[in-house]
């Protein structure tokens, strides 16, 4: 039932779920320009815009703090629009870029936002610290003296902003919030409260959206129409779009319709929001039947933005048909936002209204069926992306073939990873929706498919939230193996957060459960426990755990697993200063990885071997191993490993007292890091200080 006309990229399809398209990877710009364009027909806010220009002019690199302003006001009043307008008008004065972060219910955590800002500033994902404190420290280092215009939207608490402030007086920070952020004002932030538009500007917006003579001929009716909309830009655009789509209507007819729309028995809020609800009721009542069904389905959507494909899956209709319906909703109502990246969004007030209408008109079974289809769509996409990016041999409790069928998933790895990054908040929202409905098997399966992304990008707050939910869902599902696996993955998140007691508790429980399930799963719990011991400075304990895992992998004949556990044994031996044993283990691990066709492990193993040799003063041996690691990294096009090798060579040159070679190798490392992002970040990652010569 799907049509892919006009869809670019690679498509995964399942009979009962629909299709998921993975677009080709598009590199992010080095200088961030992340603010969406302001809405067309922006009106008023002249006083606020003038104040923002004054604040921009007040930035000064000699200061040690950025200039901060907070736009606060009720939902729908136009805070986001003003942020975007400010970015368009002021960005020319901030040559280091315009990063943009969205918080709120559907947005990012502070840790996730810090990671996103670092990536926007050019730091490769694998070089971003896993802990929040490390991310904040790196962010402050990178933003020192930078002329940035930073935008924070849908802020719910002051700490979200204060933790991420750049260390630069040349920066301007604009935050939009629905409540007053007193802590920021105490620290010197400028407060800019936004109220609904003045009547004359509300009418001007109506006339811009509906530019015909009807409004000019009925100025009094226009004023009444604006008042019925609470002078809120969102409601004004909605009614004006409706008027444009009905050229035979007069303004008076629309006014009368808004005044007489029935309440439908729903409990309403008084004041401005009551007026907005009446606007939405009127627009909804005038939609044709097929668009009303699409609108009600949107009320069940999880996450902050969505694709046509997931809506088609929820509706069990062709993508092309649903795409046309969405275009109609965008054109006729302005209640759905079409975004430049091809996705769509709903204002929270619109989503609340769409859900209320669905609760009134759809049966519980109909709503559950649509939500179930959405959850399955995200499960299909996450599973395909996981297999494409990490391969089919990784330990999994859920068999990917259940959804994908047998054979190789022929997807571009970067496109798959980008899809997971774009959909990550929706995936967690889908997990929560599935758990709330009692679909616990789908909740933990979503998490397992999502784990490799979490491990690579380290959005730790999101990771803990998702893993905690997955553990509970696996318990309720009665799947013991899944529970053990999810506890291991939650334990690893706690390890990254240095919450070691909680990590130990999860792994102890996972080992007990896995001992009743599967031997390879038990080996995996030993692996996680060994890495936790190593992280805590307990290499003897780590060695014991790794050897237990190794014995199981050898007995079960798992090539890649045997290679990895042999590598980890070498790490523990190196930490115990058992140099010869460690180097022998690393040599065995390289041989085993080669035999298992896991070539991407080899340069990483060699890097650890070189570090042990360098620490033992075996400089010639370390140099030879690093040369081998470099050759493999070049052959396999592993840019990050090439940078790491060059940095290790610089360390070795320092040990040998060869300052010139050390500088050359750091330059090579910086060049490799720079190919992945910001040159300034690359120099710091390569080991240069602020005062080192170029």
Beta strands, then each sheet from edge to edge (+ up, - down):
strand 1: 10-14
strand 2: 18-22
strand 3: 67-72
strand 4: 100-102
strand 5: 149-155
strand 6: 172-177
strand 7: 190-193
strand 8: 305-306
strand 9: 336-338
strand 10: 344-346
sheet 1: 1+ 2-
sheet 2: 4+ 5+ 6+ 3+ 7+
sheet 3: 8+ 10- 9+
end
